[in-house]
Amino acid sequence: MPFDLTGQTAIVTGGATGIGEAIAKRLAEAGATVAVADIDKEGAERTAATLPNNSFGIGVDVTSSASVNAAIEEVLKRTGRIHILVNNAGIAGKSGPIQEHTDEEFARVMAINVNGVFYFCRGVIPHMREHKYGRIVNIASIAGKEGNPNMISYSGSKAAVIGMTKSLGKEVATEGICVNAVSPAVVRTKILEQLTPQQVTYMTDKIPMRRTGEPWEIAAVVHFLASPDCSFVTAQTYDASGGRATY
């Protein structure tokens, strides 16, 4: 099939449900052995059990560098290689005016959405450099480009993901490693339960297609960026927004 991943190992964070689960399924169907990494270890194992190629689930707390490093070591012990990393784990955080965003809530969003991406990238890059090959795909958001009102923590965190993607992509551009991001608009997952109906309506009304995205539609974009065919694309952010992006 196009974008064949036979024989490759992929880590997908936040892979137990939602967009992460759809990505794990897509990559496994393309031939990859997928390490479904999630704070919910049992959920990760349940999802992995539905996938082919000896895929497996692992528990990881992306806010802890020690937990992330242990997860990476476990994957290497079980498969010997890490070809693909998809940093998908994330939360929406507080929806409301800036004065309602507490120190603790802001820090939690940053710890999961930003620190987790940094820890995993830092952890896998030496291995990818050693083998002169790797594909990293970070799940950002259109909010990181345009900024959603009343979502300052989330918008700021996803802007950071985009910036880190561009920086790291350029840093390793001559080493066989491609680093890209995908910026979805609102997608139909359980994360919507963290937002008010008004916030969801605001975001959906800005999409020219007049609907939310589906997890499989994001997974399709990730599949290309995670494949060997993505050989001259790096440090880029691909919108999957139903036409919302205006530039």
C-alpha positions as CSV (number, residue, x, y, z in Angstrom):
1,M,0.0,0.0,0.0
2,P,1.1,3.6,-0.3
3,F,3.2,4.9,2.6
4,D,4.1,1.4,3.7
5,L,5.4,1.0,7.2
6,T,6.2,-2.7,7.3
7,G,8.8,-3.5,9.8
8,Q,8.8,-0.1,11.5
9,T,8.0,0.7,15.1
10,A,5.8,3.7,16.1
11,I,5.1,5.3,19.4
12,V,1.7,7.1,19.6
13,T,1.1,9.0,22.8
14,G,-2.4,9.5,24.0
15,G,-3.1,6.5,21.8
16,A,-5.9,4.8,23.9
17,T,-8.7,6.9,22.6
18,G,-9.7,9.6,20.1
19,I,-7.3,10.9,17.5
20,G,-4.5,8.9,19.0
21,E,-6.4,5.7,18.7
22,A,-7.2,6.5,15.0
23,I,-3.6,7.2,14.3
24,A,-2.4,4.0,16.0
25,K,-4.9,2.0,13.9
26,R,-3.9,3.7,10.7
27,L,-0.2,3.1,11.3
28,A,-0.7,-0.5,12.3
29,E,-2.8,-1.2,9.2
30,A,0.1,0.2,7.2
31,G,2.4,-2.4,8.7
32,A,3.9,-0.7,11.8
33,T,4.2,-2.3,15.2
34,V,2.6,0.4,17.4
35,A,3.5,1.2,21.0
36,V,0.2,2.7,22.2
37,A,1.4,5.0,25.0
38,D,-1.1,6.5,27.4
39,I,-1.6,7.6,31.1
40,D,-4.4,5.0,31.0
41,K,-2.2,1.9,30.7
42,E,-5.2,-0.5,30.7
43,G,-6.9,1.6,27.9
44,A,-3.6,1.5,26.0
45,E,-3.4,-2.2,26.3
46,R,-7.1,-2.6,25.2
47,T,-6.5,-0.5,22.1
48,A,-3.2,-2.3,21.3
49,A,-5.0,-5.7,21.5
50,T,-7.1,-4.7,18.5
51,L,-4.1,-3.9,16.4
52,P,-1.9,-6.2,14.3
53,N,1.9,-6.6,14.1
54,N,2.4,-7.4,17.8
55,S,1.4,-3.9,18.8
56,F,1.4,-3.3,22.6
57,G,0.3,-0.8,25.2
58,I,2.5,1.0,27.7
59,G,1.7,3.4,30.5
60,V,3.3,6.8,30.5
61,D,2.9,10.1,32.2
62,V,4.1,12.6,29.6
63,T,4.5,15.3,32.3
64,S,7.4,13.3,33.8
65,S,10.7,13.0,32.0
66,A,11.6,9.9,34.0
67,S,8.3,8.2,32.9
68,V,8.9,9.2,29.3
69,N,12.5,7.9,29.3
70,A,11.3,4.6,30.9
71,A,8.6,4.3,28.2
72,I,11.2,4.8,25.4
73,E,13.5,2.3,27.0
74,E,10.7,-0.3,27.2
75,V,9.9,0.2,23.5
76,L,13.5,-0.2,22.5
77,K,13.8,-3.3,24.7
78,R,10.8,-4.9,23.0
79,T,11.4,-3.9,19.4
80,G,15.0,-2.7,19.1
81,R,14.1,0.4,17.0
82,I,11.9,3.5,17.1
83,H,11.2,4.8,13.6
84,I,8.2,7.0,14.3
85,L,7.0,9.2,17.2
86,V,3.6,10.7,17.2
87,N,3.1,13.2,20.0
88,N,-0.6,13.3,20.3
89,A,-1.3,13.3,24.1
90,G,-3.0,16.6,25.1
91,I,-5.8,18.3,27.0
92,A,-8.0,21.3,26.2
93,G,-7.8,22.8,29.6
94,K,-9.9,25.6,30.9
95,S,-12.4,27.4,28.6
96,G,-13.1,30.9,29.9
97,P,-11.7,34.5,30.3
98,I,-8.0,34.8,31.2
99,Q,-8.7,35.7,34.8
100,E,-10.4,32.3,35.3
101,H,-7.2,30.5,34.3
102,T,-5.4,29.6,37.5
103,D,-1.7,29.0,37.9
104,E,-2.3,25.4,38.4
105,E,-4.6,25.0,35.4
106,F,-2.2,26.8,33.1
107,A,0.8,24.8,34.4
108,R,-1.1,21.5,33.8
109,V,-2.0,22.3,30.2
110,M,1.7,23.3,29.5
111,A,3.0,20.2,31.3
112,I,1.0,17.8,29.1
113,N,0.8,19.7,25.8
114,V,4.3,21.2,25.7
115,N,6.6,19.4,28.2
116,G,5.4,16.0,27.0
117,V,6.3,16.8,23.4
118,F,9.7,18.1,24.5
119,Y,10.5,15.1,26.7
120,F,9.6,12.5,24.0
121,C,11.4,14.4,21.2
122,R,14.5,14.7,23.4
123,G,14.3,11.1,24.3
124,V,14.1,9.6,20.8
125,I,16.3,11.9,18.8
126,P,19.6,10.3,19.9
127,H,18.3,6.9,18.7
128,M,17.0,8.3,15.4
129,R,20.3,10.2,14.9
130,E,22.3,7.0,15.5
131,H,20.3,5.2,12.7
132,K,20.1,8.3,10.5
133,Y,16.3,7.9,10.2
134,G,13.2,9.0,12.0
135,R,9.8,10.6,11.6
136,I,8.3,12.8,14.3
137,V,4.7,14.1,14.0
138,N,3.4,16.5,16.6
139,I,-0.3,17.1,17.0
140,A,-0.8,20.9,17.3
141,S,-4.0,22.8,16.6
142,I,-5.4,25.6,14.5
143,A,-5.7,27.4,17.8
144,G,-2.0,27.5,18.0
145,K,-1.9,29.6,14.8
146,E,-5.0,31.7,15.1
147,G,-5.7,31.7,18.9
148,N,-9.1,30.8,20.2
149,P,-10.6,33.4,22.5
150,N,-11.2,32.1,26.1
151,M,-8.7,29.3,25.5
152,I,-5.4,31.1,26.2
153,S,-3.7,28.1,27.9
154,Y,-4.6,25.7,25.1
155,S,-3.8,28.2,22.3
156,G,-0.5,29.1,23.9
157,S,0.5,25.5,24.3
158,K,-0.2,24.6,20.7
159,A,1.7,27.6,19.5
160,A,4.6,26.3,21.4
161,V,4.3,22.9,19.8
162,I,4.4,24.5,16.3
163,G,7.5,26.5,17.3
164,M,9.3,23.4,18.7
165,T,8.4,21.5,15.5
166,K,9.9,24.1,13.3
167,S,13.0,24.4,15.5
168,L,13.7,20.7,15.8
169,G,12.9,20.0,12.1
170,K,15.6,22.4,11.1
171,E,18.0,21.1,13.7
172,V,18.0,17.6,12.3
173,A,17.2,18.3,8.7
174,T,20.4,16.8,7.3
175,E,20.2,13.6,9.5
176,G,17.5,11.6,7.8
177,I,14.9,12.8,10.4
178,C,11.7,14.7,9.4
179,V,9.8,16.6,12.1
180,N,6.3,18.0,11.2
181,A,3.1,18.9,12.9
182,V,-0.6,18.6,12.1
183,S,-3.0,21.4,13.1
184,P,-6.5,20.1,13.3
185,A,-9.6,22.3,13.7
186,V,-12.2,20.9,16.1
187,V,-12.4,17.1,15.9
188,R,-15.2,14.9,17.2
189,T,-13.5,13.3,20.2
190,K,-14.1,13.2,24.0
191,I,-11.9,16.2,24.4
192,L,-15.0,18.3,23.4
193,E,-16.5,17.3,26.7
194,Q,-14.0,19.6,28.4
195,L,-15.4,22.6,26.5
196,T,-18.7,24.6,26.8
197,P,-21.3,24.1,24.0
198,Q,-20.7,27.8,23.1
199,Q,-17.0,27.2,22.6
200,V,-17.6,24.2,20.4
201,T,-20.1,26.2,18.3
202,Y,-17.7,29.1,18.0
203,M,-15.0,26.8,16.6
204,T,-17.3,24.9,14.3
205,D,-18.9,28.0,12.9
206,K,-15.5,29.2,11.7
207,I,-15.0,26.0,9.6
208,P,-16.1,26.5,6.0
209,M,-17.1,22.8,5.7
210,R,-19.5,23.5,8.6
211,R,-18.7,20.3,10.5
212,T,-16.1,18.9,12.9
213,G,-13.3,16.7,11.7
214,E,-13.2,13.0,12.3
215,P,-10.3,11.3,13.9
216,W,-9.6,9.1,10.9
217,E,-9.2,12.3,8.8
218,I,-6.4,13.5,11.0
219,A,-4.8,10.0,11.0
220,A,-4.6,10.1,7.2
221,V,-2.5,13.2,7.2
222,V,-0.3,11.8,10.0
223,H,0.2,8.6,8.0
224,F,2.0,10.4,5.2
225,L,4.2,12.5,7.5
226,A,5.2,9.3,9.4
227,S,6.2,7.5,6.3
228,P,9.5,7.2,4.3
229,D,7.6,9.0,1.4
230,C,7.8,12.1,3.6
231,S,11.4,12.7,2.6
232,F,11.5,16.4,1.5
233,V,8.9,17.7,4.0
234,T,10.2,18.9,7.4
235,A,9.6,21.7,9.9
236,Q,6.1,22.2,8.5
237,T,2.6,22.4,10.0
238,Y,-0.1,20.8,7.9
239,D,-3.6,22.2,8.6
240,A,-6.5,19.8,8.7
241,S,-9.1,22.3,9.4
242,G,-11.9,22.0,6.8
243,G,-10.8,25.3,5.3
244,R,-10.6,27.3,8.5
245,A,-7.0,28.4,8.1
246,T,-6.9,31.8,6.2
247,Y,-3.2,31.9,5.3
